[in-house]
Amino acid sequence: MPPRFVLASRSPRRKQLLEMTGWPFDVQESQADETIAPGTPPEEAVQMLARRKVEAVVPCASDAYVLGADTIVVHDGRLLGKPRTAGEAFETLRLLSGRTHDVWTGVAIATPHGETVSFAEKTAVTFWPLSDEEIETYIATGEPMDKAGAYGIQGRAALFVKRIEGDYFTVVGLPLSRTVRELRRLGWPPDGMGA
């Protein structure tokens, strides 16, 4: 029987991106601890968090390829996670207004053979200057509240983006083309499954 594929994430965006491959997969939410020590470099932080998500799911899916990912926004060395309040979302978006920030997504993949690999991708995003009214209107949609950096590039915040340098899908939450290449290198998909 061929191995299964499991996405260790509750993110609807990651699920949608993975569906683009045409592969069958299951979704199993990870309950991993998402705290990181202050001063952890972003490239290390996102890989560590992605690995934790995979490690939390592997005991229930040892026969599967398990994929986990985590995304953070970094501005001037400061890691910007998901806002806890509307006020925090406002302050984050005001900070990003008219400036360039980096979005890091870390990916971890565990194989049924006991191997786990991880990598990170970075994309630079530049916002147009934003008025307080634009920010408040966006926050009122509720969209920023479950997203690193208080915005979703694939949603209404697309209107804020002046330029990106790097893989767009890294900002959405999964650098899809590199992820697919890593999975192929690790033996997924099995022969006959395509993609």
C-alpha positions as CSV (number, residue, x, y, z in Angstrom):
1,M,0.0,0.0,0.0
2,P,1.5,3.4,-1.0
3,P,2.3,5.9,1.8
4,R,-0.2,8.6,2.7
5,F,0.5,12.4,2.6
6,V,-0.5,14.5,5.6
7,L,-0.6,18.3,5.9
8,A,0.1,19.2,9.5
9,S,-1.7,22.5,9.3
10,R,-5.2,24.1,9.8
11,S,-4.3,26.9,7.4
12,P,-6.9,27.0,4.6
13,R,-4.4,28.8,2.5
14,R,-1.8,26.0,2.7
15,K,-4.5,23.5,2.0
16,Q,-5.6,25.4,-1.1
17,L,-1.9,25.7,-2.3
18,L,-1.3,22.0,-1.8
19,E,-4.5,21.1,-3.7
20,M,-2.8,22.7,-6.8
21,T,-0.5,19.6,-6.9
22,G,-3.4,17.3,-7.6
23,W,-2.2,14.9,-4.9
24,P,-4.5,13.3,-2.4
25,F,-3.7,14.3,1.2
26,D,-5.2,14.4,4.6
27,V,-5.2,17.4,7.0
28,Q,-4.3,16.9,10.6
29,E,-4.0,20.0,12.7
30,S,-0.9,20.2,14.8
31,Q,-1.1,21.3,18.4
32,A,2.6,22.2,18.5
33,D,4.0,25.0,20.8
34,E,4.5,28.0,18.6
35,T,6.6,30.1,21.0
36,I,10.2,31.0,20.0
37,A,13.0,32.4,22.1
38,P,13.7,36.1,21.6
39,G,16.7,36.7,19.3
40,T,16.2,33.5,17.3
41,P,17.1,34.3,13.7
42,P,14.0,34.2,11.4
43,E,15.4,31.5,9.1
44,E,15.9,29.3,12.2
45,A,12.6,30.2,13.8
46,V,10.4,29.3,10.9
47,Q,12.2,25.9,10.4
48,M,12.0,25.1,14.1
49,L,8.3,25.9,14.2
50,A,7.6,23.9,11.0
51,R,9.6,20.9,12.5
52,R,7.6,21.1,15.7
53,K,4.3,20.9,13.8
54,V,5.5,17.8,11.9
55,E,6.9,16.2,15.0
56,A,3.5,16.6,16.8
57,V,1.7,14.8,13.9
58,V,4.2,12.1,13.0
59,P,3.3,9.7,16.0
60,C,-0.2,9.5,14.4
61,A,1.0,9.3,10.8
62,S,4.2,7.3,10.9
63,D,3.3,5.7,7.6
64,A,3.0,9.0,5.8
65,Y,4.9,11.9,4.4
66,V,4.1,14.8,6.8
67,L,4.4,18.4,5.7
68,G,4.4,21.4,8.2
69,A,5.0,25.0,7.5
70,D,5.2,28.3,9.4
71,T,5.4,31.9,8.3
72,I,6.6,35.0,10.0
73,V,7.0,38.7,9.0
74,V,10.2,40.5,9.9
75,H,10.6,44.3,9.9
76,D,13.9,45.8,11.0
77,G,14.9,42.6,12.8
78,R,11.6,42.4,14.7
79,L,9.5,39.3,14.3
80,L,5.8,40.2,13.7
81,G,3.5,37.3,14.5
82,K,-0.3,37.2,14.4
83,P,-2.0,40.2,16.1
84,R,-3.8,39.5,19.4
85,T,-6.0,42.6,19.2
86,A,-7.3,45.1,16.6
87,G,-5.0,47.7,18.2
88,E,-2.0,45.4,17.7
89,A,-3.0,44.8,14.1
90,F,-3.3,48.6,13.6
91,E,0.2,49.2,15.0
92,T,1.7,46.4,12.9
93,L,0.2,47.7,9.6
94,R,1.2,51.3,10.5
95,L,4.8,50.0,11.0
96,L,4.7,48.2,7.5
97,S,3.1,51.2,5.7
98,G,5.4,52.6,3.0
99,R,8.2,50.2,3.9
100,T,9.8,47.0,2.9
101,H,9.6,43.9,5.1
102,D,10.7,40.3,4.8
103,V,8.3,37.3,4.9
104,W,9.9,34.0,5.9
105,T,8.2,30.6,5.5
106,G,9.8,27.5,6.9
107,V,8.9,24.1,5.6
108,A,9.5,20.7,7.3
109,I,8.9,17.3,5.7
110,A,9.0,14.0,7.5
111,T,9.1,10.8,5.5
112,P,7.8,7.3,6.4
113,H,11.5,6.2,6.5
114,G,12.2,8.4,9.5
115,E,14.0,11.2,7.7
116,T,13.0,14.9,8.4
117,V,14.3,17.8,6.3
118,S,13.5,21.5,6.5
119,F,14.2,24.7,4.6
120,A,13.2,28.3,4.6
121,E,12.4,30.8,1.9
122,K,12.4,34.6,2.1
123,T,10.4,37.1,0.1
124,A,10.6,40.9,0.4
125,V,7.3,42.8,0.3
126,T,7.0,46.6,-0.1
127,F,3.8,48.3,0.9
128,W,2.4,51.6,-0.4
129,P,2.0,54.3,2.3
130,L,-1.3,53.5,4.0
131,S,-3.7,56.0,5.6
132,D,-5.2,55.3,9.0
133,E,-8.6,55.0,7.3
134,E,-7.3,52.3,4.9
135,I,-5.8,50.3,7.9
136,E,-9.0,50.7,10.0
137,T,-11.2,49.6,7.1
138,Y,-9.0,46.5,6.5
139,I,-9.0,45.6,10.2
140,A,-12.8,45.8,10.3
141,T,-13.0,42.9,7.8
142,G,-11.4,40.6,10.4
143,E,-8.9,39.4,7.8
144,P,-5.7,40.4,9.6
145,M,-6.4,38.6,12.9
146,D,-5.1,35.2,12.0
147,K,-2.2,36.2,9.9
148,A,1.5,36.9,10.5
149,G,2.2,40.6,10.1
150,A,-1.6,41.3,10.3
151,Y,-2.3,40.9,6.6
152,G,-3.0,38.3,3.9
153,I,-1.5,39.1,0.5
154,Q,-4.0,36.8,-1.2
155,G,-6.9,38.8,0.3
156,R,-7.8,42.5,0.5
157,A,-4.3,43.4,1.6
158,A,-3.3,42.8,-2.0
159,L,-4.3,46.4,-2.5
160,F,-1.4,47.5,-0.1
161,V,1.4,45.8,-2.0
162,K,3.6,47.9,-4.2
163,R,6.2,45.3,-5.0
164,I,7.4,41.8,-4.1
165,E,10.9,40.3,-4.6
166,G,10.8,36.5,-4.3
167,D,8.2,33.7,-4.4
168,Y,4.7,35.1,-4.0
169,F,3.5,31.8,-2.4
170,T,6.1,32.1,0.3
171,V,4.1,35.1,1.5
172,V,0.8,33.2,1.2
173,G,2.3,30.5,3.5
174,L,3.9,27.7,1.4
175,P,6.7,28.1,-1.2
176,L,5.0,25.6,-3.4
177,S,7.5,25.0,-6.2
178,R,10.4,24.4,-3.9
179,T,8.3,22.3,-1.6
180,V,7.2,20.1,-4.6
181,R,10.9,19.7,-5.6
182,E,11.9,18.7,-2.1
183,L,9.1,16.2,-1.9
184,R,10.1,14.6,-5.2
185,R,13.7,14.3,-4.0
186,L,12.4,12.5,-0.9
187,G,10.3,10.0,-2.9
188,W,6.9,11.6,-3.1
189,P,4.7,11.1,-5.0
190,P,4.8,7.3,-5.3
191,D,5.1,5.9,-8.9
192,G,1.9,6.2,-10.8
193,M,0.5,9.0,-8.8
194,G,1.6,11.8,-11.2
195,A,2.7,15.4,-10.6
